[in-house]
């Protein structure tokens, strides 16, 4: 995993013409393609009430230059990014992140 400053997330966000997911995922690991860009995510290993809320939630930003990007954001504000995490492949990303809503 590579960590980049929050500004990188805004660059990636504006590269994408869609401002919302274009399909509904069918389970918590059903993301990582072009149609699920902007999917809300949460860390797999989070511990409710004891994890840092500014490092627990993310937004899938899609694939950029061969890497999958997740913008980490502050609790309650999807677009207040604290950093961007880049992953070499989907499997690596899904070891850390899962969808953040009930399906």
C-alpha positions as CSV (number, residue, x, y, z in Angstrom):
1,X,0.0,0.0,0.0
2,X,1.2,3.5,-0.8
3,X,-0.2,6.5,1.1
4,X,-0.6,9.9,-0.7
5,X,-1.8,13.3,0.6
6,X,-5.5,14.1,0.6
7,X,-5.2,16.4,-2.4
8,X,-4.5,13.4,-4.5
9,X,-8.0,12.1,-3.8
10,X,-9.6,15.3,-5.1
11,X,-7.6,15.0,-8.3
12,X,-8.8,11.4,-8.7
13,X,-12.3,12.4,-7.9
14,X,-12.5,15.0,-10.6
15,X,-10.9,12.7,-13.2
16,X,-14.1,10.5,-12.9
17,X,-17.1,11.8,-14.8
18,X,-19.6,10.0,-12.4
19,X,-20.5,11.4,-9.1
20,X,-22.2,8.3,-7.7
21,X,-22.0,4.5,-8.1
22,X,-23.6,3.3,-11.3
23,X,-24.7,-0.1,-10.0
24,X,-25.8,-1.5,-6.7
25,X,-23.3,-4.0,-5.2
26,X,-24.8,-7.4,-4.2
27,X,-22.5,-8.2,-1.2
28,X,-19.9,-6.4,1.0
29,X,-17.0,-7.4,-1.3
30,X,-18.7,-6.5,-4.6
31,X,-16.8,-3.4,-5.5
32,X,-13.6,-2.4,-7.2
33,X,-14.8,-1.9,-10.8
34,X,-15.6,1.2,-12.8
35,X,-19.3,1.0,-11.9
36,X,-18.6,1.1,-8.2
37,X,-16.5,4.2,-8.1
38,X,-17.6,6.3,-5.1
39,X,-18.7,3.3,-3.1
40,X,-18.6,4.0,0.7
41,X,-16.1,1.8,2.5
42,X,-15.0,0.9,6.0
43,X,-11.8,-0.8,7.3
44,X,-12.1,-4.6,7.7
45,X,-10.3,-4.6,11.0
46,X,-12.1,-1.6,12.6
47,X,-13.2,-1.8,16.2
48,X,-16.4,0.1,16.9
49,X,-15.9,2.9,19.5
50,X,-12.2,2.3,19.8
51,X,-10.9,2.9,16.2
52,X,-9.9,6.3,15.1
53,X,-13.0,7.6,13.3
54,X,-10.8,9.7,10.9
55,X,-9.0,6.6,9.7
56,X,-11.9,4.1,9.6
57,X,-14.0,5.2,6.6
58,X,-13.2,5.6,2.9
59,X,-14.5,6.2,-0.6
60,X,-13.5,4.0,-3.5
61,X,-12.0,6.3,-6.2
62,X,-11.3,3.7,-8.9
63,X,-8.2,2.7,-10.7
64,X,-5.6,5.3,-11.5
65,X,-2.4,4.5,-13.3
66,X,-2.8,0.8,-12.5
67,X,-3.4,1.3,-8.8
68,X,-6.7,1.1,-6.9
69,X,-7.4,4.3,-4.9
70,X,-9.3,4.7,-1.6
71,X,-9.7,8.2,-0.1
72,X,-9.8,8.0,3.7
73,X,-12.3,10.6,5.1
74,X,-13.4,12.0,8.3
75,X,-16.5,10.5,10.0
76,X,-19.7,12.1,8.7
77,X,-18.1,13.9,5.7
78,X,-17.4,11.7,2.6
79,X,-15.4,14.5,0.9
80,X,-13.2,15.7,3.8
81,X,-10.2,13.4,2.9
82,X,-7.4,12.9,5.3
83,X,-5.2,10.8,2.9
84,X,-5.4,8.4,-0.1
85,X,-4.3,4.8,0.0
86,X,-3.2,3.1,-3.3
87,X,-3.2,-0.6,-3.8
88,X,-1.5,-2.8,-6.4
89,X,-4.6,-5.0,-6.9
90,X,-8.1,-5.6,-5.8
91,X,-7.2,-8.5,-3.5
92,X,-4.8,-6.3,-1.5
93,X,-7.4,-3.5,-1.3
94,X,-10.1,-5.9,-0.1
95,X,-7.9,-7.2,2.7
96,X,-8.1,-3.7,4.2
97,X,-11.5,-2.3,2.9
98,X,-15.1,-3.5,2.6
99,X,-18.4,-1.8,1.6
100,X,-20.0,0.3,4.4
101,X,-23.7,-0.2,4.2
102,X,-26.2,-2.9,4.8
103,X,-26.9,-5.2,1.9
